[in-house]
Amino acid sequence: MAFAYSKEIFRAARLLVGWKQSQLAAAAKISRQTLMRIEDGENVTVDTVNKVIAALEKRGVEFIEATEHRGAGVRFIDPQGRVTPHEADQSDNRQH
């Protein structure tokens, strides 16, 4: 995967799944200091970034690439394919 995400994207992804820096660092098998460097926008290797992305994707995060009309982002998708609470609320509203 090509790396084209800002430091804010990684922080947002981590917070989306409710992880502390130490939890994400452990899941990605990197040091907390290295994760801090990523979230501070400092240079790290592509391999290191890919480890962080893989750990977050395993937790259910989807990275959304920027397009001509909108910036990059992240969203949560349940890895088991279950409906998220927000999606359930929307389907309830459509039934009424």
mmCIF file as gemmi writes it, N, C-alpha and C atoms, coordinates in Angstrom:
data_model
loop_
_atom_site.group_PDB
_atom_site.id
_atom_site.type_symbol
_atom_site.label_atom_id
_atom_site.label_alt_id
_atom_site.label_comp_id
_atom_site.label_asym_id
_atom_site.label_entity_id
_atom_site.label_seq_id
_atom_site.pdbx_PDB_ins_code
_atom_site.Cartn_x
_atom_site.Cartn_y
_atom_site.Cartn_z
_atom_site.occupancy
_atom_site.B_iso_or_equiv
_atom_site.pdbx_formal_charge
_atom_site.auth_seq_id
_atom_site.auth_asym_id
_atom_site.pdbx_PDB_model_num
ATOM 1 N N . MET Axp A 1 ? 0.85 -1.174 0 1 0 ? 1 A 1
ATOM 2 C CA . MET Axp A 1 ? 0 0 0 1 0 ? 1 A 1
ATOM 3 C C . MET Axp A 1 ? 0.892 1.232 0 1 0 ? 1 A 1
ATOM 4 N N . ALA Axp A 2 ? 0.569 2.174 -0.816 1 0 ? 2 A 1
ATOM 5 C CA . ALA Axp A 2 ? 1.33 3.418 -0.864 1 0 ? 2 A 1
ATOM 6 C C . ALA Axp A 2 ? 0.921 4.301 0.305 1 0 ? 2 A 1
ATOM 7 N N . PHE Axp A 3 ? 1.877 4.94 0.896 1 0 ? 3 A 1
ATOM 8 C CA . PHE Axp A 3 ? 1.612 5.813 2.03 1 0 ? 3 A 1
ATOM 9 C C . PHE Axp A 3 ? 1.328 7.222 1.553 1 0 ? 3 A 1
ATOM 10 N N . ALA Axp A 4 ? 0.121 7.693 1.805 1 0 ? 4 A 1
ATOM 11 C CA . ALA Axp A 4 ? -0.258 9.048 1.416 1 0 ? 4 A 1
ATOM 12 C C . ALA Axp A 4 ? -1.189 9.663 2.453 1 0 ? 4 A 1
ATOM 13 N N . TYR Axp A 5 ? -0.953 9.354 3.723 1 0 ? 5 A 1
ATOM 14 C CA . TYR Axp A 5 ? -1.834 9.837 4.77 1 0 ? 5 A 1
ATOM 15 C C . TYR Axp A 5 ? -1.102 10.8 5.686 1 0 ? 5 A 1
ATOM 16 N N . SER Axp A 6 ? -1.831 11.763 6.211 1 0 ? 6 A 1
ATOM 17 C CA . SER Axp A 6 ? -1.239 12.741 7.118 1 0 ? 6 A 1
ATOM 18 C C . SER Axp A 6 ? -1.156 12.177 8.533 1 0 ? 6 A 1
ATOM 19 N N . LYS Axp A 7 ? -0.406 12.866 9.367 1 0 ? 7 A 1
ATOM 20 C CA . LYS Axp A 7 ? -0.271 12.438 10.762 1 0 ? 7 A 1
ATOM 21 C C . LYS Axp A 7 ? -1.627 12.412 11.467 1 0 ? 7 A 1
ATOM 22 N N . GLU Axp A 8 ? -2.513 13.323 11.084 1 0 ? 8 A 1
ATOM 23 C CA . GLU Axp A 8 ? -3.835 13.38 11.719 1 0 ? 8 A 1
ATOM 24 C C . GLU Axp A 8 ? -4.662 12.137 11.419 1 0 ? 8 A 1
ATOM 25 N N . ILE Axp A 9 ? -4.445 11.546 10.249 1 0 ? 9 A 1
ATOM 26 C CA . ILE Axp A 9 ? -5.186 10.338 9.875 1 0 ? 9 A 1
ATOM 27 C C . ILE Axp A 9 ? -4.847 9.196 10.829 1 0 ? 9 A 1
ATOM 28 N N . PHE Axp A 10 ? -3.572 9.052 11.171 1 0 ? 10 A 1
ATOM 29 C CA . PHE Axp A 10 ? -3.172 7.966 12.071 1 0 ? 10 A 1
ATOM 30 C C . PHE Axp A 10 ? -3.71 8.185 13.475 1 0 ? 10 A 1
ATOM 31 N N . ARG Axp A 11 ? -3.67 9.406 13.937 1 0 ? 11 A 1
ATOM 32 C CA . ARG Axp A 11 ? -4.212 9.702 15.267 1 0 ? 11 A 1
ATOM 33 C C . ARG Axp A 11 ? -5.723 9.441 15.27 1 0 ? 11 A 1
ATOM 34 N N . ALA Axp A 12 ? -6.411 9.887 14.235 1 0 ? 12 A 1
ATOM 35 C CA . ALA Axp A 12 ? -7.859 9.671 14.145 1 0 ? 12 A 1
ATOM 36 C C . ALA Axp A 12 ? -8.194 8.181 14.105 1 0 ? 12 A 1
ATOM 37 N N . ALA Axp A 13 ? -7.433 7.414 13.344 1 0 ? 13 A 1
ATOM 38 C CA . ALA Axp A 13 ? -7.674 5.973 13.243 1 0 ? 13 A 1
ATOM 39 C C . ALA Axp A 13 ? -7.48 5.3 14.6 1 0 ? 13 A 1
ATOM 40 N N . ARG Axp A 14 ? -6.423 5.69 15.297 1 0 ? 14 A 1
ATOM 41 C CA . ARG Axp A 14 ? -6.161 5.103 16.62 1 0 ? 14 A 1
ATOM 42 C C . ARG Axp A 14 ? -7.294 5.43 17.588 1 0 ? 14 A 1
ATOM 43 N N . LEU Axp A 15 ? -7.74 6.667 17.58 1 0 ? 15 A 1
ATOM 44 C CA . LEU Axp A 15 ? -8.81 7.074 18.48 1 0 ? 15 A 1
ATOM 45 C C . LEU Axp A 15 ? -10.141 6.444 18.094 1 0 ? 15 A 1
ATOM 46 N N . LEU Axp A 16 ? -10.332 6.197 16.81 1 0 ? 16 A 1
ATOM 47 C CA . LEU Axp A 16 ? -11.559 5.58 16.328 1 0 ? 16 A 1
ATOM 48 C C . LEU Axp A 16 ? -11.774 4.207 16.958 1 0 ? 16 A 1
ATOM 49 N N . VAL Axp A 17 ? -10.701 3.453 17.149 1 0 ? 17 A 1
ATOM 50 C CA . VAL Axp A 17 ? -10.829 2.127 17.757 1 0 ? 17 A 1
ATOM 51 C C . VAL Axp A 17 ? -10.623 2.162 19.266 1 0 ? 17 A 1
ATOM 52 N N . GLY Axp A 18 ? -10.368 3.355 19.806 1 0 ? 18 A 1
ATOM 53 C CA . GLY Axp A 18 ? -10.26 3.492 21.257 1 0 ? 18 A 1
ATOM 54 C C . GLY Axp A 18 ? -8.954 3.012 21.85 1 0 ? 18 A 1
ATOM 55 N N . TRP Axp A 19 ? -7.892 3.013 21.06 1 0 ? 19 A 1
ATOM 56 C CA . TRP Axp A 19 ? -6.593 2.568 21.54 1 0 ? 19 A 1
ATOM 57 C C . TRP Axp A 19 ? -5.743 3.715 22.035 1 0 ? 19 A 1
ATOM 58 N N . LYS Axp A 20 ? -4.958 3.43 23.075 1 0 ? 20 A 1
ATOM 59 C CA . LYS Axp A 20 ? -3.886 4.333 23.499 1 0 ? 20 A 1
ATOM 60 C C . LYS Axp A 20 ? -2.7 4.083 22.576 1 0 ? 20 A 1
ATOM 61 N N . GLN Axp A 21 ? -1.743 5.003 22.58 1 0 ? 21 A 1
ATOM 62 C CA . GLN Axp A 21 ? -0.552 4.826 21.748 1 0 ? 21 A 1
ATOM 63 C C . GLN Axp A 21 ? 0.147 3.508 22.064 1 0 ? 21 A 1
ATOM 64 N N . SER Axp A 22 ? 0.234 3.173 23.329 1 0 ? 22 A 1
ATOM 65 C CA . SER Axp A 22 ? 0.93 1.939 23.712 1 0 ? 22 A 1
ATOM 66 C C . SER Axp A 22 ? 0.23 0.696 23.153 1 0 ? 22 A 1
ATOM 67 N N . GLN Axp A 23 ? -1.096 0.726 23.065 1 0 ? 23 A 1
ATOM 68 C CA . GLN Axp A 23 ? -1.838 -0.418 22.531 1 0 ? 23 A 1
ATOM 69 C C . GLN Axp A 23 ? -1.589 -0.588 21.032 1 0 ? 23 A 1
ATOM 70 N N . LEU Axp A 24 ? -1.636 0.519 20.291 1 0 ? 24 A 1
ATOM 71 C CA . LEU Axp A 24 ? -1.387 0.435 18.86 1 0 ? 24 A 1
ATOM 72 C C . LEU Axp A 24 ? 0.061 0.039 18.589 1 0 ? 24 A 1
ATOM 73 N N . ALA Axp A 25 ? 0.981 0.603 19.333 1 0 ? 25 A 1
ATOM 74 C CA . ALA Axp A 25 ? 2.392 0.257 19.146 1 0 ? 25 A 1
ATOM 75 C C . ALA Axp A 25 ? 2.611 -1.241 19.367 1 0 ? 25 A 1
ATOM 76 N N . ALA Axp A 26 ? 1.995 -1.787 20.403 1 0 ? 26 A 1
ATOM 77 C CA . ALA Axp A 26 ? 2.136 -3.223 20.672 1 0 ? 26 A 1
ATOM 78 C C . ALA Axp A 26 ? 1.524 -4.049 19.543 1 0 ? 26 A 1
ATOM 79 N N . ALA Axp A 27 ? 0.345 -3.656 19.07 1 0 ? 27 A 1
ATOM 80 C CA . ALA Axp A 27 ? -0.321 -4.396 17.991 1 0 ? 27 A 1
ATOM 81 C C . ALA Axp A 27 ? 0.483 -4.341 16.696 1 0 ? 27 A 1
ATOM 82 N N . ALA Axp A 28 ? 1.16 -3.214 16.458 1 0 ? 28 A 1
ATOM 83 C CA . ALA Axp A 28 ? 1.957 -3.041 15.241 1 0 ? 28 A 1
ATOM 84 C C . ALA Axp A 28 ? 3.383 -3.562 15.407 1 0 ? 28 A 1
ATOM 85 N N . LYS Axp A 29 ? 3.722 -3.952 16.622 1 0 ? 29 A 1
ATOM 86 C CA . LYS Axp A 29 ? 5.07 -4.448 16.939 1 0 ? 29 A 1
ATOM 87 C C . LYS Axp A 29 ? 6.151 -3.402 16.64 1 0 ? 29 A 1
ATOM 88 N N . ILE Axp A 30 ? 5.846 -2.18 17.102 1 0 ? 30 A 1
ATOM 89 C CA . ILE Axp A 30 ? 6.814 -1.081 17.028 1 0 ? 30 A 1
ATOM 90 C C . ILE Axp A 30 ? 6.86 -0.434 18.4 1 0 ? 30 A 1
ATOM 91 N N . SER Axp A 31 ? 7.82 0.431 18.63 1 0 ? 31 A 1
ATOM 92 C CA . SER Axp A 31 ? 7.897 1.11 19.923 1 0 ? 31 A 1
ATOM 93 C C . SER Axp A 31 ? 6.889 2.263 19.976 1 0 ? 31 A 1
ATOM 94 N N . ARG Axp A 32 ? 6.505 2.61 21.183 1 0 ? 32 A 1
ATOM 95 C CA . ARG Axp A 32 ? 5.605 3.754 21.358 1 0 ? 32 A 1
ATOM 96 C C . ARG Axp A 32 ? 6.262 5.03 20.837 1 0 ? 32 A 1
ATOM 97 N N . GLN Axp A 33 ? 7.574 5.147 21.019 1 0 ? 33 A 1
ATOM 98 C CA . GLN Axp A 33 ? 8.295 6.32 20.528 1 0 ? 33 A 1
ATOM 99 C C . GLN Axp A 33 ? 8.204 6.432 19.003 1 0 ? 33 A 1
ATOM 100 N N . THR Axp A 34 ? 8.26 5.303 18.311 1 0 ? 34 A 1
ATOM 101 C CA . THR Axp A 34 ? 8.137 5.315 16.854 1 0 ? 34 A 1
ATOM 102 C C . THR Axp A 34 ? 6.732 5.742 16.454 1 0 ? 34 A 1
ATOM 103 N N . LEU Axp A 35 ? 5.72 5.238 17.156 1 0 ? 35 A 1
ATOM 104 C CA . LEU Axp A 35 ? 4.354 5.656 16.875 1 0 ? 35 A 1
ATOM 105 C C . LEU Axp A 35 ? 4.188 7.155 17.122 1 0 ? 35 A 1
ATOM 106 N N . MET Axp A 36 ? 4.791 7.651 18.178 1 0 ? 36 A 1
ATOM 107 C CA . MET Axp A 36 ? 4.736 9.086 18.461 1 0 ? 36 A 1
ATOM 108 C C . MET Axp A 36 ? 5.344 9.885 17.304 1 0 ? 36 A 1
ATOM 109 N N . ARG Axp A 37 ? 6.425 9.359 16.735 1 0 ? 37 A 1
ATOM 110 C CA . ARG Axp A 37 ? 7.051 10.028 15.576 1 0 ? 37 A 1
ATOM 111 C C . ARG Axp A 37 ? 6.08 10.089 14.401 1 0 ? 37 A 1
ATOM 112 N N . ILE Axp A 38 ? 5.36 9.012 14.159 1 0 ? 38 A 1
ATOM 113 C CA . ILE Axp A 38 ? 4.371 8.995 13.076 1 0 ? 38 A 1
ATOM 114 C C . ILE Axp A 38 ? 3.295 10.038 13.345 1 0 ? 38 A 1
ATOM 115 N N . GLU Axp A 39 ? 2.759 10.038 14.555 1 0 ? 39 A 1
ATOM 116 C CA . GLU Axp A 39 ? 1.683 10.965 14.897 1 0 ? 39 A 1
ATOM 117 C C . GLU Axp A 39 ? 2.16 12.413 14.988 1 0 ? 39 A 1
ATOM 118 N N . ASP Axp A 40 ? 3.454 12.613 15.101 1 0 ? 40 A 1
ATOM 119 C CA . ASP Axp A 40 ? 4.021 13.965 15.085 1 0 ? 40 A 1
ATOM 120 C C . ASP Axp A 40 ? 4.422 14.406 13.679 1 0 ? 40 A 1
ATOM 121 N N . GLY Axp A 41 ? 4.241 13.511 12.714 1 0 ? 41 A 1
ATOM 122 C CA . GLY Axp A 41 ? 4.549 13.838 11.329 1 0 ? 41 A 1
ATOM 123 C C . GLY Axp A 41 ? 6.013 13.724 10.961 1 0 ? 41 A 1
ATOM 124 N N . GLU Axp A 42 ? 6.781 13.021 11.779 1 0 ? 42 A 1
ATOM 125 C CA . GLU Axp A 42 ? 8.197 12.832 11.483 1 0 ? 42 A 1
ATOM 126 C C . GLU Axp A 42 ? 8.385 11.665 10.521 1 0 ? 42 A 1
ATOM 127 N N . ASN Axp A 43 ? 9.544 11.598 9.903 1 0 ? 43 A 1
ATOM 128 C CA . ASN Axp A 43 ? 9.832 10.539 8.933 1 0 ? 43 A 1
ATOM 129 C C . ASN Axp A 43 ? 10.08 9.203 9.622 1 0 ? 43 A 1
ATOM 130 N N . VAL Axp A 44 ? 9.452 8.174 9.067 1 0 ? 44 A 1
ATOM 131 C CA . VAL Axp A 44 ? 9.693 6.789 9.465 1 0 ? 44 A 1
ATOM 132 C C . VAL Axp A 44 ? 9.708 5.965 8.187 1 0 ? 44 A 1
ATOM 133 N N . THR Axp A 45 ? 10.107 4.718 8.287 1 0 ? 45 A 1
ATOM 134 C CA . THR Axp A 45 ? 10.166 3.884 7.085 1 0 ? 45 A 1
ATOM 135 C C . THR Axp A 45 ? 8.76 3.487 6.621 1 0 ? 45 A 1
ATOM 136 N N . VAL Axp A 46 ? 8.66 3.182 5.353 1 0 ? 46 A 1
ATOM 137 C CA . VAL Axp A 46 ? 7.39 2.725 4.784 1 0 ? 46 A 1
ATOM 138 C C . VAL Axp A 46 ? 6.967 1.429 5.459 1 0 ? 46 A 1
ATOM 139 N N . ASP Axp A 47 ? 7.919 0.552 5.762 1 0 ? 47 A 1
ATOM 140 C CA . ASP Axp A 47 ? 7.619 -0.706 6.442 1 0 ? 47 A 1
ATOM 141 C C . ASP Axp A 47 ? 6.949 -0.44 7.789 1 0 ? 47 A 1
ATOM 142 N N . THR Axp A 48 ? 7.445 0.534 8.517 1 0 ? 48 A 1
ATOM 143 C CA . THR Axp A 48 ? 6.867 0.877 9.822 1 0 ? 48 A 1
ATOM 144 C C . THR Axp A 48 ? 5.446 1.392 9.666 1 0 ? 48 A 1
ATOM 145 N N . VAL Axp A 49 ? 5.226 2.26 8.708 1 0 ? 49 A 1
ATOM 146 C CA . VAL Axp A 49 ? 3.875 2.784 8.457 1 0 ? 49 A 1
ATOM 147 C C . VAL Axp A 49 ? 2.94 1.648 8.076 1 0 ? 49 A 1
ATOM 148 N N . ASN Axp A 50 ? 3.408 0.735 7.243 1 0 ? 50 A 1
ATOM 149 C CA . ASN Axp A 50 ? 2.574 -0.394 6.831 1 0 ? 50 A 1
ATOM 150 C C . ASN Axp A 50 ? 2.202 -1.284 8.004 1 0 ? 50 A 1
ATOM 151 N N . LYS Axp A 51 ? 3.089 -1.421 8.995 1 0 ? 51 A 1
ATOM 152 C CA . LYS Axp A 51 ? 2.776 -2.194 10.199 1 0 ? 51 A 1
ATOM 153 C C . LYS Axp A 51 ? 1.634 -1.541 10.972 1 0 ? 51 A 1
ATOM 154 N N . VAL Axp A 52 ? 1.667 -0.224 11.064 1 0 ? 52 A 1
ATOM 155 C CA . VAL Axp A 52 ? 0.616 0.511 11.778 1 0 ? 52 A 1
ATOM 156 C C . VAL Axp A 52 ? -0.702 0.385 11.022 1 0 ? 52 A 1
ATOM 157 N N . ILE Axp A 53 ? -0.651 0.562 9.715 1 0 ? 53 A 1
ATOM 158 C CA . ILE Axp A 53 ? -1.865 0.439 8.898 1 0 ? 53 A 1
ATOM 159 C C . ILE Axp A 53 ? -2.463 -0.964 9.051 1 0 ? 53 A 1
ATOM 160 N N . ALA Axp A 54 ? -1.627 -1.987 8.973 1 0 ? 54 A 1
ATOM 161 C CA . ALA Axp A 54 ? -2.116 -3.368 9.092 1 0 ? 54 A 1
ATOM 162 C C . ALA Axp A 54 ? -2.767 -3.623 10.449 1 0 ? 54 A 1
ATOM 163 N N . ALA Axp A 55 ? -2.17 -3.12 11.518 1 0 ? 55 A 1
ATOM 164 C CA . ALA Axp A 55 ? -2.738 -3.307 12.86 1 0 ? 55 A 1
ATOM 165 C C . ALA Axp A 55 ? -4.1 -2.632 12.973 1 0 ? 55 A 1
ATOM 166 N N . LEU Axp A 56 ? -4.214 -1.445 12.408 1 0 ? 56 A 1
ATOM 167 C CA . LEU Axp A 56 ? -5.484 -0.717 12.462 1 0 ? 56 A 1
ATOM 168 C C . LEU Axp A 56 ? -6.543 -1.369 11.572 1 0 ? 56 A 1
ATOM 169 N N . GLU Axp A 57 ? -6.133 -1.84 10.413 1 0 ? 57 A 1
ATOM 170 C CA . GLU Axp A 57 ? -7.084 -2.521 9.526 1 0 ? 57 A 1
ATOM 171 C C . GLU Axp A 57 ? -7.591 -3.81 10.164 1 0 ? 57 A 1
ATOM 172 N N . LYS Axp A 58 ? -6.721 -4.512 10.873 1 0 ? 58 A 1
ATOM 173 C CA . LYS Axp A 58 ? -7.122 -5.744 11.559 1 0 ? 58 A 1
ATOM 174 C C . LYS Axp A 58 ? -8.171 -5.438 12.628 1 0 ? 58 A 1
ATOM 175 N N . ARG Axp A 59 ? -8.105 -4.246 13.179 1 0 ? 59 A 1
ATOM 176 C CA . ARG Axp A 59 ? -9.05 -3.811 14.212 1 0 ? 59 A 1
ATOM 177 C C . ARG Axp A 59 ? -10.362 -3.282 13.61 1 0 ? 59 A 1
ATOM 178 N N . GLY Axp A 60 ? -10.412 -3.135 12.273 1 0 ? 60 A 1
ATOM 179 C CA . GLY Axp A 60 ? -11.659 -2.72 11.638 1 0 ? 60 A 1
ATOM 180 C C . GLY Axp A 60 ? -11.642 -1.339 11.019 1 0 ? 60 A 1
ATOM 181 N N . VAL Axp A 61 ? -10.469 -0.724 10.92 1 0 ? 61 A 1
ATOM 182 C CA . VAL Axp A 61 ? -10.371 0.604 10.323 1 0 ? 61 A 1
ATOM 183 C C . VAL Axp A 61 ? -10.159 0.478 8.825 1 0 ? 61 A 1
ATOM 184 N N . GLU Axp A 62 ? -10.854 1.307 8.072 1 0 ? 62 A 1
ATOM 185 C CA . GLU Axp A 62 ? -10.633 1.392 6.629 1 0 ? 62 A 1
ATOM 186 C C . GLU Axp A 62 ? -10.029 2.759 6.328 1 0 ? 62 A 1
ATOM 187 N N . PHE Axp A 63 ? -8.91 2.745 5.626 1 0 ? 63 A 1
ATOM 188 C CA . PHE Axp A 63 ? -8.273 3.987 5.202 1 0 ? 63 A 1
ATOM 189 C C . PHE Axp A 63 ? -8.859 4.396 3.862 1 0 ? 63 A 1
ATOM 190 N N . ILE Axp A 64 ? -9.262 5.642 3.755 1 0 ? 64 A 1
ATOM 191 C CA . ILE Axp A 64 ? -9.895 6.159 2.544 1 0 ? 64 A 1
ATOM 192 C C . ILE Axp A 64 ? -8.924 7.127 1.884 1 0 ? 64 A 1
ATOM 193 N N . GLU Axp A 65 ? -8.553 6.81 0.664 1 0 ? 65 A 1
ATOM 194 C CA . GLU Axp A 65 ? -7.599 7.658 -0.053 1 0 ? 65 A 1
ATOM 195 C C . GLU Axp A 65 ? -8.255 8.955 -0.503 1 0 ? 65 A 1
ATOM 196 N N . ALA Axp A 66 ? -7.453 9.985 -0.617 1 0 ? 66 A 1
ATOM 197 C CA . ALA Axp A 66 ? -7.943 11.267 -1.099 1 0 ? 66 A 1
ATOM 198 C C . ALA Axp A 66 ? -8.323 11.152 -2.563 1 0 ? 66 A 1
ATOM 199 N N . THR Axp A 67 ? -9.296 11.934 -2.949 1 0 ? 67 A 1
ATOM 200 C CA . THR Axp A 67 ? -9.687 12.028 -4.355 1 0 ? 67 A 1
ATOM 201 C C . THR Axp A 67 ? -9.529 13.477 -4.784 1 0 ? 67 A 1
ATOM 202 N N . GLU Axp A 68 ? -9.914 13.747 -5.98 1 0 ? 68 A 1
ATOM 203 C CA . GLU Axp A 68 ? -9.86 15.114 -6.502 1 0 ? 68 A 1
ATOM 204 C C . GLU Axp A 68 ? -10.798 16.041 -5.727 1 0 ? 68 A 1
ATOM 205 N N . HIS Axp A 69 ? -11.855 15.457 -5.136 1 0 ? 69 A 1
ATOM 206 C CA . HIS Axp A 69 ? -12.899 16.265 -4.503 1 0 ? 69 A 1
ATOM 207 C C . HIS Axp A 69 ? -12.925 16.224 -2.975 1 0 ? 69 A 1
ATOM 208 N N . ARG Axp A 70 ? -12.163 15.317 -2.374 1 0 ? 70 A 1
ATOM 209 C CA . ARG Axp A 70 ? -12.156 15.245 -0.9 1 0 ? 70 A 1
ATOM 210 C C . ARG Axp A 70 ? -10.823 14.696 -0.416 1 0 ? 70 A 1
ATOM 211 N N . GLY Axp A 71 ? -10.542 14.988 0.822 1 0 ? 71 A 1
ATOM 212 C CA . GLY Axp A 71 ? -9.286 14.538 1.404 1 0 ? 71 A 1
ATOM 213 C C . GLY Axp A 71 ? -9.352 13.104 1.894 1 0 ? 71 A 1
ATOM 214 N N . ALA Axp A 72 ? -8.215 12.603 2.335 1 0 ? 72 A 1
ATOM 215 C CA . ALA Axp A 72 ? -8.123 11.251 2.882 1 0 ? 72 A 1
ATOM 216 C C . ALA Axp A 72 ? -8.849 11.193 4.216 1 0 ? 72 A 1
ATOM 217 N N . GLY Axp A 73 ? -9.211 9.996 4.62 1 0 ? 73 A 1
ATOM 218 C CA . GLY Axp A 73 ? -9.89 9.832 5.893 1 0 ? 73 A 1
ATOM 219 C C . GLY Axp A 73 ? -9.841 8.396 6.361 1 0 ? 73 A 1
ATOM 220 N N . VAL Axp A 74 ? -10.529 8.136 7.453 1 0 ? 74 A 1
ATOM 221 C CA . VAL Axp A 74 ? -10.67 6.785 7.993 1 0 ? 74 A 1
ATOM 222 C C . VAL Axp A 74 ? -12.103 6.587 8.418 1 0 ? 74 A 1
ATOM 223 N N . ARG Axp A 75 ? -12.511 5.333 8.402 1 0 ? 75 A 1
ATOM 224 C CA . ARG Axp A 75 ? -13.825 4.989 8.924 1 0 ? 75 A 1
ATOM 225 C C . ARG Axp A 75 ? -13.732 3.596 9.514 1 0 ? 75 A 1
ATOM 226 N N . PHE Axp A 76 ? -14.693 3.286 10.359 1 0 ? 76 A 1
ATOM 227 C CA . PHE Axp A 76 ? -14.715 1.994 11.018 1 0 ? 76 A 1
ATOM 228 C C . PHE Axp A 76 ? -15.635 1.061 10.259 1 0 ? 76 A 1
ATOM 229 N N . ILE Axp A 77 ? -15.134 -0.099 9.936 1 0 ? 77 A 1
ATOM 230 C CA . ILE Axp A 77 ? -15.976 -1.169 9.409 1 0 ? 77 A 1
ATOM 231 C C . ILE Axp A 77 ? -15.732 -2.388 10.279 1 0 ? 77 A 1
ATOM 232 N N . ASP Axp A 78 ? -16.79 -2.977 10.725 1 0 ? 78 A 1
ATOM 233 C CA . ASP Axp A 78 ? -16.693 -4.129 11.611 1 0 ? 78 A 1
ATOM 234 C C . ASP Axp A 78 ? -16.07 -5.295 10.845 1 0 ? 78 A 1
ATOM 235 N N . PRO Axp A 79 ? -14.951 -5.831 11.328 1 0 ? 79 A 1
ATOM 236 C CA . PRO Axp A 79 ? -14.29 -6.924 10.619 1 0 ? 79 A 1
ATOM 237 C C . PRO Axp A 79 ? -15.131 -8.197 10.528 1 0 ? 79 A 1
ATOM 238 N N . GLN Axp A 80 ? -16.118 -8.365 11.391 1 0 ? 80 A 1
ATOM 239 C CA . GLN Axp A 80 ? -16.983 -9.538 11.338 1 0 ? 80 A 1
ATOM 240 C C . GLN Axp A 80 ? -18.203 -9.306 10.444 1 0 ? 80 A 1
ATOM 241 N N . GLY Axp A 81 ? -18.33 -8.117 9.866 1 0 ? 81 A 1
ATOM 242 C CA . GLY Axp A 81 ? -19.441 -7.83 8.974 1 0 ? 81 A 1
ATOM 243 C C . GLY Axp A 81 ? -20.735 -7.5 9.694 1 0 ? 81 A 1
ATOM 244 N N . ARG Axp A 82 ? -20.657 -7.31 10.999 1 0 ? 82 A 1
ATOM 245 C CA . ARG Axp A 82 ? -21.857 -6.934 11.74 1 0 ? 82 A 1
ATOM 246 C C . ARG Axp A 82 ? -22.181 -5.475 11.459 1 0 ? 82 A 1
ATOM 247 N N . VAL Axp A 83 ? -23.416 -5.111 11.653 1 0 ? 83 A 1
ATOM 248 C CA . VAL Axp A 83 ? -23.842 -3.732 11.451 1 0 ? 83 A 1
ATOM 249 C C . VAL Axp A 83 ? -23.382 -2.912 12.65 1 0 ? 83 A 1
ATOM 250 N N . THR Axp A 84 ? -22.817 -1.741 12.377 1 0 ? 84 A 1
ATOM 251 C CA . THR Axp A 84 ? -22.4 -0.854 13.461 1 0 ? 84 A 1
ATOM 252 C C . THR Axp A 84 ? -23.64 -0.192 14.065 1 0 ? 84 A 1
ATOM 253 N N . PRO Axp A 85 ? -23.575 0.307 15.304 1 0 ? 85 A 1
ATOM 254 C CA . PRO Axp A 85 ? -24.743 0.954 15.913 1 0 ? 85 A 1
ATOM 255 C C . PRO Axp A 85 ? -25.299 2.092 15.055 1 0 ? 85 A 1
ATOM 256 N N . HIS Axp A 86 ? -24.427 2.875 14.427 1 0 ? 86 A 1
ATOM 257 C CA . HIS Axp A 86 ? -24.877 3.984 13.593 1 0 ? 86 A 1
ATOM 258 C C . HIS Axp A 86 ? -25.692 3.461 12.411 1 0 ? 86 A 1
ATOM 259 N N . GLU Axp A 87 ? -25.235 2.404 11.765 1 0 ? 87 A 1
ATOM 260 C CA . GLU Axp A 87 ? -25.963 1.829 10.637 1 0 ? 87 A 1
ATOM 261 C C . GLU Axp A 87 ? -27.306 1.254 11.091 1 0 ? 87 A 1
ATOM 262 N N . ALA Axp A 88 ? -27.342 0.673 12.277 1 0 ? 88 A 1
ATOM 263 C CA . ALA Axp A 88 ? -28.587 0.134 12.799 1 0 ? 88 A 1
ATOM 264 C C . ALA Axp A 88 ? -29.597 1.253 13.018 1 0 ? 88 A 1
ATOM 265 N N . ASP Axp A 89 ? -29.142 2.388 13.535 1 0 ? 89 A 1
ATOM 266 C CA . ASP Axp A 89 ? -30.027 3.539 13.731 1 0 ? 89 A 1
ATOM 267 C C . ASP Axp A 89 ? -30.623 3.996 12.406 1 0 ? 89 A 1
ATOM 268 N N . GLN Axp A 90 ? -29.815 4.03 11.356 1 0 ? 90 A 1
ATOM 269 C CA . GLN Axp A 90 ? -30.294 4.461 10.05 1 0 ? 90 A 1
ATOM 270 C C . GLN Axp A 90 ? -31.33 3.494 9.498 1 0 ? 90 A 1
ATOM 271 N N . SER Axp A 91 ? -31.126 2.187 9.661 1 0 ? 91 A 1
ATOM 272 C CA . SER Axp A 91 ? -32.094 1.225 9.128 1 0 ? 91 A 1
ATOM 273 C C . SER Axp A 91 ? -33.398 1.29 9.92 1 0 ? 91 A 1
ATOM 274 N N . ASP Axp A 92 ? -33.332 1.575 11.223 1 0 ? 92 A 1
ATOM 275 C CA . ASP Axp A 92 ? -34.545 1.735 12.02 1 0 ? 92 A 1
ATOM 276 C C . ASP Axp A 92 ? -35.357 2.926 11.528 1 0 ? 92 A 1
ATOM 277 N N . ASN Axp A 93 ? -34.662 4.013 11.173 1 0 ? 93 A 1
ATOM 278 C CA . ASN Axp A 93 ? -35.348 5.212 10.7 1 0 ? 93 A 1
ATOM 279 C C . ASN Axp A 93 ? -36.01 4.982 9.35 1 0 ? 93 A 1
ATOM 280 N N . ARG Axp A 94 ? -35.446 4.152 8.508 1 0 ? 94 A 1
ATOM 281 C CA . ARG Axp A 94 ? -36.031 3.891 7.195 1 0 ? 94 A 1
ATOM 282 C C . ARG Axp A 94 ? -37.3 3.042 7.308 1 0 ? 94 A 1
ATOM 283 N N . GLN Axp A 95 ? -37.413 2.263 8.37 1 0 ? 95 A 1
ATOM 284 C CA . GLN Axp A 95 ? -38.574 1.398 8.526 1 0 ? 95 A 1
ATOM 285 C C . GLN Axp A 95 ? -39.801 2.163 8.991 1 0 ? 95 A 1
ATOM 286 N N . HIS Axp A 96 ? -39.603 3.328 9.587 1 0 ? 96 A 1
ATOM 287 C CA . HIS Axp A 96 ? -40.737 4.095 10.147 1 0 ? 96 A 1
ATOM 288 C C . HIS Axp A 96 ? -41.316 5.033 9.14 1 0 ? 96 A 1
